[in-house]
């Protein structure tokens, strides 16, 4: 079988890139620790996907939350590759798919091979893309967006037959569907892709009036191709679209409906601080993580409003907001100033298009720091539902890489021609490296002064200030090293191209070295993100876990976790072991009923906790604390000291907590003889004492001709319980209301002795079933969420792989011919 030189180079480069990033971790038997570390949630979602579920009972928080399942390749394959390997699989997937997408885009734009490889390498290790995988937002969705962009450009750059065109349109639609696992990024990108398609179509005309004189093929490209792409995307993503709309309709935590100020603060949380554009010149200069003392973050991402004035609240918190593309992208963009005048009209148009997109995306990403433009954006319906404006950085980065690659292409085309532009650029690049070197030496000499500055004027403690000053100096030093090495390699390229006639092999060899330098620079920037952990240790049992296993499974009660120190760890640990707990982490969006309950949970309202089945309360607060000593409804139960495995650097972080028992807690399942009709408001639930709810259930239904039971006795045996299924043996002497103390959702179904019964919303949040006479009953509760759309997604995914297989086969067939 014959391979082209370009194919071999790309294939080997991808092997090197994926191998360097993933292989050492894979061979060690470890996995990547995501910032949010939510592999346990991945496990739950994957179980739902394999059931072709539209919604799945994700019981990580109070009473469980119905969550729209988003279909994505890595979570679906988690059952095959192992849940603990999903983060590594996602990183490898992102690297490969984003590289291929950008490479195809640039080659289809008429760029030289090496300029296209440079763009592919630059975008495949952007920190934003890696963080979208490791920051809890797994799926590598950004890679599929870039793939969709590349194939779209290929479609509009070639005169294809209908069969090939149909396959490629299908691939674009499904790629966007796979990316929709992160719907916010996909919506932002989809707008840009739509505008770009219009731009590609309009550039075919000299003036707008020519549109109406165009032939059928042109009309097809302008109108029907985008429509077909959109229809395939909707067909694949309908399941996720339903979940997305359900999610955005939920209440925003801490945001009052009639308070525009709190809504604005929510929407602009995690805006990109504009001064951090400096990271593009000196990657890592602002540090990496706010929660990692070895790599302290000293910027102001996610800083609370008015912090500078009040010094109250969150000072800074970087979580998935980074935009590093290495030290070579911006110099090549600046190079465009030298070449722009000599470009043809079409190249100028494309460069200007991506420049405008980059500027708009950047201004959207800084949001709260440039409020006028972002305020205009959120006046558009639906955009006022999505937070984290820094996700616009994805589009900003993609635009920068395209612009840099176009400019680098001109440098390559001028090699060996004694080009004034090339010589000027190389001299400026060396001058830039000299400035970086001098800055590095100065910073080494000013480490003490920098430490004092961060200590006294920025408020960091001395050790952190010292690490920040060292990090700044090292970042400048690393930038110098790579800019200098890159400058030397480019000088050698220019010299070899001008002095040797038979130079192709030599030039390719130097280009390979240059691209590897670009990759190594990017890898060293993102390397701190790849924190290795042992999967066995990460999910191993500890005292807290064993306590919850025993109490939840034996008593069918709930355990409340109030543990700010390790909430993220518990968030994925409990669902990984199929455990249901109540945690008091504030979620970004919650159902309205849940949102009204949450403040009571966070304020230690044990009355409301007990009404919804919480029997144990775990916290770091000791029993001698005055706030707990005054609460009669709880008693000290025991204390636990367990290890929490966060990383290889912190293999055994010991976490001591106290356990309290909540008295008079309602069980998970119980029967009451009577009902109280109410209007669905929470106030009555809060007002009634716990004993009243043990004798009467609150429902909005009107039970005609009903008389309460006088001497009801019952016995319940829980034979099987899962977050989405329960099987009971129930015996009762008279009629009554069986209460299932879990979050109400219309997807639940109840069968009593095989007969389907109506489930009524009860006690504001939970569910109840009326059984009209005494007797022995087999009762089953099933969360029925089968969706034909999930099956359609699977079939389209199979078609996606078949289409890719056909294209690969067709490529090799054309090479042989």
Residue, then its C-alpha position, 0 to 999 in steps of 0.5 A: x500500500x502506497x502512502x504519500x509523504x504528507x500523510x506519513x508526516x501527519x500520521x507520525x506527528x499525531x502518534x508523537x503528540x498523543x504518545x507524549x501526552x497520554x502514553x506515560x500515564x497509560x503505561x503507569x496504570x494511572x489516569x488524569x485527575x480532572x479539575x472537577x474530578x467528576x468521573x463518578x458523574x460520567x459513570x452515571x450518565x454513561x449508564x443512562x446512555x447505554x439504556x438509550x435514555x433521554x433523561x437519567x436519574x442523576x442522584x448526586x444532590x438533594x433528592x436527585x436531579x433529572x438531567x438531560x443526557x448529552x450524547x458524546x463519544x467518550x462517555x458512551x465508550x466509557x463502558x468499553x475503555x473504562x470510566x477511569x480512562x475517559x479523561x485520557x481518551x478525551x485528551x487523545x481524541x481532542x488532540x487528533x480531531x482538532x489537529x485534523x480539523x485545522x489541517x483540513x481547513x488550512x489546506x482547503x484554504x490553499x495554504x502550504x503543507x507546513x503552514x497547515x501542520x503548524x496550525x494543526x499543532x498550535x490548535x491541538x494543544x491549546x490550553x482551552x481545549x485541554x481544559x475543556x476536557x480536564x476541567x469537568x467539561x469532558x468530551x473534547x467537544x472543541x475538537x469536533x467543532x474544529x473538525x466541522x469547520x475544516x470539512x465545511x471549508x473543504x466542501x466550499x473549496x472543491x467541486x464535488x459530486x453529489x455522493x461525496x458532497x452528501x457524505x461530507x455534509x453528513x460528517x459536518x452535521x454529526x461533528x456538530x452533534x458530537x460537540x453539542x455535549x458542551x452546548x454553550x460552546x457549540x451554539x457560539x461556534x455555530x453562529x460563527x460557522x453560519x456567518x462563515x458559510x455566508x461569507x464563503x458564498x458571498x465571496x463568489x460574487x463581485x457584487x450582491x446583485x449577482x446573487x439573483x443571477x447565479x446558477x443552481x449550484x451556487x444557490x445550493x451552496x448558499x442555501x441548501x448546504x447550511x440547511x442540510x448541515x443544520x437538519x443533520x445536527x438537529x437530528x443527531x442532537x435532538x435528545x440533547x437539545x431537549x435537555x438543554x432547553x430544560x436546563x436553561x429553564x431552571x432557576x439560576x442559583x442565587x439569582x432573583x427573577x426581578x433582580x437585574x444586578x444579581x442576574x448580570x453578576x451571574x452571567x458575567x462570572x468567569x469573564x476573561x481578565x483582559x490583562x491576561x492577554x499577556x499570556x499569549x506572549x509569555x505563557x504561564x505568567x499568571x500561574x495556573x490554578x488558584x487551588x494549587x499552591x505549587x503553581x499559584x494563580x495571581x490573576x482576577x478570574x472569577x473575582x467577586x464584584x467589589x472585591x477590590x473595595x471590600x476585600x470580601x469574597x473570592x479573590x480569584x479562581x481560575x477554572x478552565x479559563x485559559x487561552x495559551x497558543x504558545x509563543x509563535x502564534x502572535x509573532x506570525x500574526x504580526x508578520x502579516x503586517x509585512x505581507x498584507x499589502x502583497x496578498x491577493x484580494x481573496x487572502x486579504x478578505x479571509x484574513x480580515x474576516x478572521x480578524x474581525x471574528x477574533x476581536x468580537x470573540x475576545x470582547x465577548x469573552x471579557x464581558x464584565x470588563x467590557x460590559x457594553x458589548x456583552x450587555x447587547x449580546x444578552x438582550x438576544x433571547x436565550x443568550x441571557x441563560x448562559x454564563x461563563x463568557x470566557x468560552x468565547x475564547x475558543x473562537x478567539x483562539x481558533x481565529x488567531x491560529x488561522x491568522x497566524x497560519x495564513x501569515x506563516x504560509x507567506x513566509x514559507x512561500x518567500x523562502x529562498x527568494x531573498x525576501x525583504x519581508x522575511x529578513x525583517x521578520x527574522x530580525x524582529x523575532x531575534x530582537x524580541x527574543x533579546x528583549x525576553x532574555x534581558x527581561x528574564x535577567x532583570x526579573x531574576x535580580x528583582x525576585x525579592x522585590x517582586x515577592x514583597x510586592x505580592x506580599x504587601x500590596x496584593x495580599x498573598x502570603x510570603x511563600x505564595x508570593x515567593x512562588x509567584x515571583x519565581x513563576x513569573x521569571x521562569x515563564x519569561x525565561x521559557x518564552x525566551x528559550x523557545x522564541x530564540x530556538x524558533x528564530x534560529x530554526x527559521x534563519x536556517x530555513x531561510x539560509x538553506x532555501x537560498x543557498x542549496x538547489x536540491x533542498x527539499x529533504x533538508x527543508x522538510x527536516x528543519x520544518x519537522x524540528x520546528x514543528x516539534x519545537x512548537x509542540x514541545x512549547x505547547x506541551x510544557x505550557x499544558x503539562x501542569x494540567x495533567x495531574x496523574x492519579x491512581x484510579x484505584x486509590x482515587x475511588x477507594x473506600x474510606x471511613x466516610x464512604x463506608x459509613x454512607x454505604x452502611x446507613x443509606x443502603x441498610x436504612x434507605x435514608x439520606x446523608x447530608x454532606x456539608x464539607x466545603x473542603x472536599x466537596x469536589x472530591x465527594x461529588x464524583x466519589x459517591x456516584x462512582x459507588x452508586x451512592x445518593x447523598x445530599x451535598x450543599x454545593x451551589x449548582x448553577x441551575x436548579x428546578x424552581x422547587x429545588x432552588x427554594x429548598x436549597x437555602x434551608x439546607x445551606x442554613x442548617x434547617x434540620x427541620x426541612x432536611x428531616x422532612x425529605x429523608x435526611x437522617x445523618x449530617x456530616x460536617x467539619x463543625x464540632x459538637x461544641x460549636x454554639x450553633x449546633x448545641x442550640x439545635x434540639x433535633x440533632x444529636x452527636x453520633x460519631x466522628x470519622x477520620x478518613x483519607x481523601x486521595x486528591x493527587x499523587x502529590x497529596x496521596x493521603x490527605x486526612x479529613x476529620x468530620x463529625x456525624x450527627x443523627x437527625x431525629x424524627x426523620x421521615x423515611x424514604x418510603x412510608x404510608x399515611x392514612x390521610x391527605x391535605x389538599x393545598x395550592x402547591x406552595x412551599x410555605x405549608x410544608x415549612x409550617x407543618x410539624x414533622x408529625x403532621x407529615x407522618x399522618x397526612x400527605x400534601x397533594x394538589x389533587x382533589x380526592x372525591x368521596x375520600x375518608x381517611x383510614x382510622x387504624x392504618x398499620x403497614x410494613x415495607x420491605x425494600x427488596x431492591x433500590x437504585x437511583x432509577x428503580x425501587x422494588x418494595x414488598x408492602x402490606x397494609x391493613x387499610x387504604x392509604x398513600x404510599x410516599x416515595x421520598x424522592x424528587x418528583x419527575x413525570x418520567x417515574x412510573x409506579x406499578x402495584x401488583x403489575x397495575x400502573x398507578x398514578x404518581x402524584x406530586x406530594x409534599x412540594x417536592x416528592x411523590x405519592x401513590x394512592x392505594x385504595x384498600x388494604x392487602x399485600x402488594x408488590x410495588x415497583x417504581x421505574x424511571x422510564x426515560x427511553x428515547x427513540x432519539x437516543x437510538x437515532x443518535x447511535x445509528x447516526x454515530x455508526x454512520x459517522x464511522x462508516x463515512x470516515x472509513x469510506x473516505x479513508x478507503x477512497x483516499x488509499x484507492x486514489x493513491x494506488x491509481 
